[in-house]
Amino acid sequence: MLRKHNRLTKKELKHDPLVLFAAQVVDFIQNEWLKIVSTVAIVLIVIFGTSFFIGSRDRAAINAYDAAINAMNNDAP
């Protein structure tokens, strides 16, 4: 036979650690949502900026190499 589960009363539910933690997380997010969103936005801007900088640096190196090869093939100094 299956064991019958006891229902939690409202008083017991209020002292449940998971419910307390969830309430604290929701309260923190409601109070600090602007800081959280701005931090995530700044991190994304830094990541995209860094990837753009690294990509442009690599493209510049490739363009310089191509120019040197073209100069060598055309007997230019």
C-alpha positions, 0 to 999 in steps of 0.5 A: 500500500502507498503511504498517505502523505500528511498535508502541511499546514500554513504555519508549517509551510511558512517555516519550510526552508525552501519556501523561505529561500524562494521568498528571499530570492524573489524579494532580492530580485524585486529590490535589486533588479536594476543592478542585476540588469545593468551588470548583465548588460555591462558584461555583455558589452565588454564581451562583445567589445572584446570579441570585436577588438580581437576580430579586427586585430586579426583582420588587420594582421591578415590584410598586412600579410596579404599586402606583403605577399602582393608586394613580393609577387609584384617585385615591389619594395 
